[in-house]
Amino acid sequence: MAAGTDFSLSSMTLRLIMALVMGAIIGVDRESAGHPAGVRTFALILFVILVLTPLSHTLDETNRRVEVYLEVDRGDNIPVLFDFIQSKEYSLSNLQKMKSQSVLKDDIAIIFTVDMGRRRMHESLLEEISALPYVHYVAEIK
């Protein structure tokens, strides 16, 4: 899980309390200065932000399109890889092939976009691809 994306109950409770306290502090400061937006307004704004952040992460991780960076052991495995992806009824676009960018000296680095046709967890696609014997490295480009 990426840093800052822990959405457990304890984490969300702590974040909620922190958002309400921070909103109250900002609101008290604004009310004491005579501004119309005060404690309730800022507490509400920070609460809404707190709720929308996990939602936006979830929507981003389940988008139907995912940009993938991977490394394969030989160039003749690239068509096999693409056949595998298309057998899942996904479409490919924006293919870039780079020999010099790979971690292992003889591997070929590829960047491409996969359209999965519907919203789906990107992690499941990356796991399927990384299980292939000729794929040495795979990652989502965000």
C-alpha positions as CSV (number, residue, x, y, z in Angstrom):
1,M,0.0,0.0,0.0
2,A,1.4,3.4,-0.9
3,A,2.3,5.9,1.8
4,G,-0.6,7.9,3.1
5,T,-3.2,5.4,1.9
6,D,-4.0,3.6,5.1
7,F,-7.8,3.8,5.4
8,S,-8.3,1.5,8.5
9,L,-10.9,2.4,11.1
10,S,-8.3,3.6,13.6
11,S,-6.5,5.7,10.9
12,M,-9.7,7.3,9.7
13,T,-10.8,8.1,13.3
14,L,-7.5,9.7,14.0
15,R,-7.7,11.7,10.8
16,L,-11.3,12.7,11.5
17,I,-10.3,14.0,15.0
18,M,-7.3,15.9,13.5
19,A,-9.4,17.4,10.8
20,L,-12.1,18.6,13.2
21,V,-9.4,20.1,15.6
22,M,-7.5,21.8,12.8
23,G,-10.8,23.1,11.3
24,A,-11.8,24.4,14.8
25,I,-8.4,26.1,15.3
26,I,-8.6,27.8,11.9
27,G,-12.3,28.7,12.5
28,V,-11.7,30.2,15.9
29,D,-8.8,32.3,14.5
30,R,-11.1,33.6,11.7
31,E,-14.0,34.3,14.0
32,S,-11.8,36.3,16.3
33,A,-10.7,38.3,13.4
34,G,-14.3,39.0,12.4
35,H,-14.4,36.9,9.2
36,P,-17.8,35.3,8.3
37,A,-16.4,31.8,7.8
38,G,-15.7,30.4,11.3
39,V,-15.5,27.2,13.3
40,R,-18.4,25.3,11.8
41,T,-17.4,26.2,8.2
42,F,-13.8,25.1,8.5
43,A,-14.6,22.0,10.5
44,L,-17.1,21.0,7.7
45,I,-14.7,21.8,4.9
46,L,-11.9,19.6,6.4
47,F,-14.4,16.8,7.2
48,V,-15.5,16.8,3.5
49,I,-11.9,16.7,2.4
50,L,-11.2,13.8,4.8
51,V,-14.1,11.8,3.3
52,L,-13.3,12.6,-0.4
53,T,-9.6,11.7,-0.2
54,P,-10.1,7.9,0.3
55,L,-12.8,8.0,-2.4
56,S,-10.5,9.6,-4.9
57,H,-7.7,7.1,-4.2
58,T,-10.2,4.2,-4.7
59,L,-11.5,5.7,-8.0
60,D,-7.9,6.2,-9.2
61,E,-6.9,2.6,-8.4
62,T,-10.0,1.2,-10.1
63,N,-9.8,3.3,-13.3
64,R,-10.4,1.3,-16.5
65,R,-7.1,2.5,-17.9
66,V,-3.7,1.8,-16.4
67,E,-0.2,2.8,-17.7
68,V,2.3,0.0,-17.2
69,Y,6.1,-0.2,-17.1
70,L,7.6,-3.7,-17.4
71,E,10.7,-5.5,-18.4
72,V,10.8,-8.7,-20.5
73,D,13.7,-11.0,-21.0
74,R,13.7,-11.0,-24.8
75,G,12.1,-9.1,-27.6
76,D,10.4,-12.2,-29.0
77,N,8.3,-12.4,-25.8
78,I,6.7,-9.0,-26.4
79,P,4.1,-10.4,-28.9
80,V,3.4,-13.3,-26.5
81,L,2.9,-10.7,-23.7
82,F,0.5,-8.7,-25.9
83,D,-1.4,-11.8,-26.9
84,F,-1.8,-12.6,-23.2
85,I,-3.2,-9.1,-22.5
86,Q,-5.5,-9.2,-25.5
87,S,-6.7,-12.7,-24.5
88,K,-8.1,-11.0,-21.4
89,E,-10.1,-8.7,-23.8
90,Y,-8.0,-5.7,-22.9
91,S,-6.9,-3.2,-25.5
92,L,-3.3,-1.8,-25.7
93,S,-2.1,1.7,-26.8
94,N,0.8,4.1,-26.5
95,L,3.5,1.4,-26.8
96,Q,7.1,2.5,-26.1
97,K,10.0,0.1,-26.3
98,M,13.4,1.0,-24.7
99,K,16.4,-1.3,-24.6
100,S,18.7,1.0,-22.6
101,Q,16.3,1.7,-19.7
102,S,16.0,-1.8,-18.2
103,V,17.4,-2.8,-14.9
104,L,18.8,-6.1,-16.1
105,K,21.3,-5.6,-19.0
106,D,19.6,-7.8,-21.5
107,D,16.0,-7.1,-20.7
108,I,13.8,-4.9,-22.8
109,A,11.8,-2.2,-21.1
110,I,8.2,-1.4,-22.3
111,I,5.7,1.2,-21.4
112,F,2.1,0.9,-22.6
113,T,-1.4,1.7,-21.7
114,V,-4.0,-1.0,-21.0
115,D,-7.7,-0.3,-21.3
116,M,-9.5,-3.0,-19.3
117,G,-12.9,-2.0,-20.7
118,R,-14.4,-1.5,-17.2
119,R,-13.4,-0.3,-13.8
120,R,-11.1,-2.8,-12.1
121,M,-8.4,-2.9,-9.5
122,H,-5.1,-2.2,-11.2
123,E,-3.3,-4.5,-8.8
124,S,-5.0,-7.6,-10.2
125,L,-3.8,-6.8,-13.7
126,L,-0.2,-6.2,-12.5
127,E,-0.2,-9.5,-10.5
128,E,-1.4,-11.4,-13.6
129,I,1.4,-9.8,-15.7
130,S,4.1,-10.3,-13.1
131,A,3.2,-14.0,-12.9
132,L,4.3,-14.5,-16.5
133,P,7.7,-16.3,-16.6
134,Y,9.3,-13.9,-19.1
135,V,8.4,-10.7,-17.2
136,H,11.1,-9.7,-14.7
137,Y,9.6,-6.4,-13.5
138,V,6.2,-4.7,-13.7
139,A,4.9,-1.5,-12.1
140,E,2.1,1.0,-12.6
141,I,3.0,4.5,-13.8
142,K,1.0,7.0,-11.8
